Amino acid sequence: MGRRYDTVSMLTDYGLVDEFVGVVKAVIRDIAPHAHMIDLTHQVTPFDVRAGSLALARCISYIPSGVILAVVDPGVGTARKAIAIEVADGEGVLVGPDNGLLAPAVAMAGGSGRAVTLTNDEYHLQSHGATFAGRDIFAPVAGHLCNGVDLAEFGELVDADELLPGMVPLPRQEAEGLIGEVLWVDHFGNCQLNIGPEDIADWATQVHVSFGDSQRVATRQHTFADVGTGAVGLVVDSCGMLALVLDQRSAAAELGLGAGDQVTLAPLPDGQPIGLTTPVTMRAR
């Protein structure tokens, strides 16, 4: 017997319109009635493995000990592997497809321990087809893990270094400035960049920002409320990354930015503004 777990934390692109999430939970609960389930999110953009991997990486430091079931799986039913990976000396086991979805979270958790491909169909449900691995493979494996089945029982042990890595872009310094991109646009329209505050620690308060055909001056601030009406702010977000924000408005909508868009930051000469403006629409509050 392996270690028993009492929590399954879930992240998927299933949405909440169909019954997919409920069925996955029902399978887990039927196998492991003691297990509590946490919904991290089920609103990852469909098929967007990178967005799912970044969301899981943002969550991993706050997830309690247990099983983490993550499914964003456009290759479901193909030759891509189904895997389970131990992290933090067995404090957690990540279960999901081998398509890069799990890799950033594994790295954030300190790296992998044992890893297996989920080939032992004794721990799967009989399936009508190959299109719902979340229900037929990942959910029953999660349930049996909660019941103390050892990881090695689920399939062949594999070298975690052979699994598909995640693709997390890094900023690069060019002549025109520090070139990064928007990693994530949250529900409020804040645009998280793949640039950390240490990357611009020696810069002045005001920063030149360019993207597409647009240019702005962003002011480094501590909170959203510190950003003036209509102004663009550059704040350190809850994940410790720089984010382009507007106070009580969507920076993504007003600046025309989305995940994956390139953004270049550059220091202003002598810290002086260069006359760039942001259009402002006055709204009643």
C-alpha positions as CSV (number, residue, x, y, z in Angstrom):
1,M,0.0,0.0,0.0
2,G,1.1,3.5,-0.7
3,R,0.2,6.8,1.0
4,R,-3.6,7.6,1.3
5,Y,-4.8,11.0,0.3
6,D,-8.0,12.8,1.3
7,T,-8.0,15.7,-1.2
8,V,-8.3,15.9,-5.0
9,S,-7.7,19.3,-6.5
10,M,-9.0,19.7,-10.1
11,L,-8.2,21.9,-13.0
12,T,-9.7,21.4,-16.5
13,D,-11.0,23.0,-19.6
14,Y,-14.3,21.2,-19.3
15,G,-16.4,24.3,-18.4
16,L,-19.6,24.1,-16.3
17,V,-22.3,23.8,-19.0
18,D,-22.0,20.1,-19.6
19,E,-21.9,17.3,-17.1
20,F,-18.2,16.5,-17.5
21,V,-17.0,17.9,-14.2
22,G,-19.8,16.4,-12.3
23,V,-19.2,12.9,-13.8
24,V,-15.5,13.1,-13.0
25,K,-16.2,14.0,-9.4
26,A,-18.8,11.2,-9.2
27,V,-16.3,8.6,-10.3
28,I,-13.7,9.8,-7.8
29,R,-16.3,9.8,-5.0
30,D,-17.6,6.4,-5.8
31,I,-14.1,4.9,-5.5
32,A,-12.9,7.1,-2.6
33,P,-15.9,8.3,-0.6
34,H,-13.7,10.1,2.0
35,A,-12.0,12.3,-0.6
36,H,-12.7,16.0,-0.6
37,M,-12.6,17.8,-4.0
38,I,-11.3,21.3,-4.7
39,D,-12.2,23.1,-8.0
40,L,-9.2,25.2,-9.0
41,T,-10.8,26.1,-12.2
42,H,-12.7,24.4,-15.1
43,Q,-12.7,27.5,-17.3
44,V,-9.3,27.1,-19.0
45,T,-9.8,28.1,-22.6
46,P,-10.6,24.8,-24.4
47,F,-7.5,23.1,-25.8
48,D,-5.1,25.7,-24.5
49,V,-2.5,23.6,-22.9
50,R,-0.2,26.5,-22.2
51,A,-2.9,28.5,-20.4
52,G,-3.7,25.4,-18.3
53,S,-0.1,24.8,-17.4
54,L,0.4,28.4,-16.3
55,A,-2.8,28.3,-14.2
56,L,-1.7,25.1,-12.6
57,A,1.8,26.5,-11.9
58,R,0.2,29.6,-10.3
59,C,-1.9,27.3,-8.0
60,I,0.6,24.6,-7.0
61,S,2.1,26.4,-4.0
62,Y,-1.3,26.8,-2.4
63,I,-2.7,23.3,-3.1
64,P,-3.0,21.0,0.0
65,S,-1.4,17.6,0.1
66,G,-3.2,15.2,-2.1
67,V,-3.9,14.3,-5.7
68,I,-3.9,17.1,-8.4
69,L,-6.0,16.1,-11.4
70,A,-5.4,18.3,-14.4
71,V,-7.0,17.8,-17.8
72,V,-6.5,20.1,-20.8
73,D,-6.1,17.3,-23.4
74,P,-6.6,18.1,-27.1
75,G,-4.8,14.9,-27.9
76,V,-7.1,12.7,-25.9
77,G,-7.2,9.2,-27.3
78,T,-4.0,9.6,-29.3
79,A,-0.5,8.2,-28.6
80,R,0.1,10.8,-26.0
81,K,0.7,9.2,-22.6
82,A,-1.5,9.4,-19.5
83,I,0.8,10.0,-16.5
84,A,1.0,10.4,-12.8
85,I,4.0,12.2,-11.1
86,E,4.9,12.4,-7.4
87,V,6.1,15.7,-6.1
88,A,7.4,17.0,-2.7
89,D,8.4,13.6,-1.4
90,G,5.0,12.2,-2.1
91,E,3.0,15.0,-0.6
92,G,1.3,15.3,-3.9
93,V,0.6,13.3,-7.1
94,L,-0.2,15.1,-10.3
95,V,-2.4,13.1,-12.7
96,G,-3.1,14.1,-16.3
97,P,-1.9,13.9,-19.9
98,D,1.8,14.0,-21.0
99,N,1.4,17.1,-23.2
100,G,3.3,19.7,-21.1
101,L,0.3,20.6,-18.9
102,L,1.9,19.3,-15.7
103,A,5.5,20.1,-16.2
104,P,5.6,23.8,-15.0
105,A,3.7,22.9,-11.8
106,V,6.1,19.9,-11.2
107,A,9.0,22.3,-11.5
108,M,7.4,24.8,-9.1
109,A,6.9,22.0,-6.6
110,G,10.6,21.2,-6.5
111,G,10.8,18.6,-9.3
112,S,9.5,15.1,-9.8
113,G,9.8,12.0,-7.8
114,R,8.5,8.8,-9.2
115,A,6.5,8.9,-12.5
116,V,4.4,6.3,-14.2
117,T,2.4,5.9,-17.4
118,L,-1.1,4.9,-16.6
119,T,-1.2,1.7,-18.6
120,N,-2.7,-0.7,-16.1
121,D,-6.3,-0.9,-17.2
122,E,-7.3,-2.7,-14.0
123,Y,-7.6,0.8,-12.5
124,H,-9.5,2.3,-15.5
125,L,-13.3,2.3,-16.2
126,Q,-14.6,0.4,-19.2
127,S,-15.1,3.0,-21.9
128,H,-17.5,3.4,-24.8
129,G,-14.8,5.4,-26.6
130,A,-11.4,7.0,-26.3
131,T,-12.6,10.7,-25.9
132,F,-13.1,11.1,-22.1
133,A,-9.9,10.1,-20.4
134,G,-10.8,12.4,-17.5
135,R,-13.7,10.1,-16.6
136,D,-12.2,6.7,-17.7
137,I,-8.6,7.0,-16.7
138,F,-7.6,10.0,-14.7
139,A,-10.6,10.0,-12.3
140,P,-10.4,6.4,-11.3
141,V,-6.6,6.6,-10.8
142,A,-7.1,9.7,-8.6
143,G,-9.7,7.7,-6.5
144,H,-7.4,4.7,-6.1
145,L,-4.5,6.9,-5.2
146,C,-6.7,8.4,-2.4
147,N,-7.4,4.8,-1.2
148,G,-3.6,4.1,-0.9
149,V,-2.8,2.2,-4.0
150,D,0.9,2.7,-4.7
151,L,1.9,4.7,-7.7
152,A,3.8,1.8,-9.2
153,E,0.6,-0.3,-9.5
154,F,-0.8,2.0,-12.1
155,G,1.7,1.3,-14.9
156,E,5.3,1.4,-16.0
157,L,7.7,3.6,-14.0
158,V,9.3,6.1,-16.4
159,D,12.1,8.7,-16.2
160,A,10.3,12.0,-15.6
161,D,13.0,13.7,-17.7
162,E,11.6,11.9,-20.7
163,L,8.1,13.4,-20.3
164,L,7.1,16.4,-22.4
165,P,8.3,19.7,-20.9
166,G,6.2,22.8,-20.5
167,M,6.7,25.8,-22.7
168,V,7.1,28.9,-20.5
169,P,8.5,31.8,-22.5
170,L,11.4,33.9,-21.0
171,P,11.9,37.6,-21.6
172,R,15.0,38.7,-23.7
173,Q,17.0,41.8,-23.8
174,E,17.2,43.5,-27.2
175,A,18.4,46.9,-28.4
176,E,14.9,48.3,-28.3
177,G,14.3,47.1,-24.7
178,L,13.2,44.1,-22.6
179,I,11.0,42.0,-24.8
180,G,8.4,39.9,-23.1
181,E,4.8,38.8,-23.6
182,V,1.4,38.6,-21.9
183,L,1.2,35.3,-20.0
184,W,-2.3,35.7,-18.7
185,V,-5.2,38.0,-18.8
186,D,-7.3,37.6,-15.6
187,H,-11.0,38.1,-15.1
188,F,-10.5,41.8,-14.4
189,G,-8.4,42.4,-17.5
190,N,-5.1,42.7,-15.8
191,C,-2.3,41.6,-18.2
192,Q,0.4,39.5,-16.4
193,L,3.8,39.7,-18.2
194,N,6.6,37.1,-18.2
195,I,8.8,39.8,-16.6
196,G,9.5,40.0,-12.9
197,P,10.2,43.1,-10.9
198,E,13.9,42.2,-10.5
199,D,14.2,42.5,-14.3
200,I,13.6,46.3,-14.1
201,A,14.7,46.9,-10.5
202,D,17.1,49.7,-11.5
203,W,14.7,51.5,-13.8
204,A,12.9,54.8,-13.0
205,T,9.2,54.9,-12.0
206,Q,7.9,55.5,-15.5
207,V,8.5,52.9,-18.1
208,H,8.0,53.0,-21.9
209,V,5.7,50.2,-23.1
210,S,5.2,49.2,-26.7
211,F,3.1,46.5,-28.3
212,G,1.9,46.2,-31.9
213,D,1.7,49.7,-33.3
214,S,0.9,51.2,-29.9
215,Q,3.1,53.0,-27.3
216,R,2.3,54.0,-23.7
217,V,4.0,55.2,-20.6
218,A,3.3,53.0,-17.6
219,T,3.9,54.1,-14.0
220,R,5.2,51.5,-11.5
221,Q,2.7,51.4,-8.6
222,H,2.1,49.3,-5.6
223,T,-1.7,48.9,-5.8
224,F,-4.4,49.3,-8.4
225,A,-5.8,52.3,-6.6
226,D,-2.5,54.1,-6.9
227,V,-2.9,54.2,-10.7
228,G,-4.5,57.4,-11.8
229,T,-7.8,57.5,-13.8
230,G,-7.0,56.6,-17.4
231,A,-3.4,56.0,-16.7
232,V,-1.5,52.7,-17.2
233,G,0.1,51.1,-14.2
234,L,2.8,48.5,-13.9
235,V,2.3,46.5,-10.6
236,V,3.7,43.4,-9.1
237,D,0.7,41.0,-9.1
238,S,-0.2,38.3,-6.6
239,C,2.1,35.8,-8.4
240,G,5.1,38.2,-8.1
241,M,5.1,39.1,-11.8
242,L,4.7,42.5,-13.4
243,A,1.3,43.2,-14.8
244,L,-0.1,46.0,-16.9
245,V,-3.2,47.3,-15.2
246,L,-5.8,50.1,-15.1
247,D,-7.7,51.1,-12.0
248,Q,-11.2,49.5,-12.1
249,R,-10.9,49.0,-15.8
250,S,-9.7,46.2,-18.1
251,A,-6.2,46.9,-19.4
252,A,-6.6,44.1,-21.9
253,A,-9.8,45.6,-23.4
254,E,-8.5,49.2,-23.5
255,L,-5.0,48.4,-24.7
256,G,-6.1,45.7,-27.0
257,L,-3.8,43.0,-25.4
258,G,-4.3,39.3,-25.1
259,A,-2.4,36.3,-23.9
260,G,0.7,35.6,-26.1
261,D,1.0,39.2,-27.3
262,Q,4.5,40.7,-27.4
263,V,5.2,43.6,-25.1
264,T,8.5,45.6,-24.9
265,L,9.5,47.5,-21.8
266,A,12.2,50.2,-22.0
267,P,13.4,52.8,-19.4
268,L,12.6,56.4,-20.2
269,P,15.6,58.7,-20.8
270,D,16.4,60.3,-17.4
271,G,13.1,59.0,-16.2
272,Q,11.2,61.7,-18.0
273,P,7.8,61.1,-19.8
274,I,7.9,61.3,-23.5
275,G,4.5,62.7,-24.1
276,L,2.6,59.5,-24.8
277,T,-1.0,59.5,-23.8
278,T,-3.8,57.0,-23.2
279,P,-7.3,57.6,-24.5
280,V,-9.8,58.1,-21.6
281,T,-13.5,57.5,-21.6
282,M,-15.2,59.2,-18.6
283,R,-17.8,57.0,-16.9
284,A,-20.1,57.8,-14.1
285,R,-19.4,55.9,-10.9
